[in-house]
Amino acid sequence: MREWKSWKSLHCTIRQRGYKGNFVKISMNRWRNSAISLLSLALPNKWFDEIGLIDLEKYNVGVLWQVYEITA
């Protein structure tokens, strides 16, 4: 979010991806705004796959509690 520096450049990126309409102005410095749906439009999961990041949904979650259950 900080790379865009302002909501205007975020909106520009979203429009370049083909989305239309009015978007809300958000503060680019607040962590809580990272969960807003505008960022999902600007950075889809396909983009993360293209740059080679690991998809955490593919990994089994909850392994730690299973280990503690067996040893206890």
Secondary structure, 3 states (H helix, E strand, C coil): CCCCCCHHHHHHHHHHCCCCCCCCCCCCCCHHHHHCHHHHHHCCHHHHHHCCCCCHHHCCCCHHHHHHHHHC
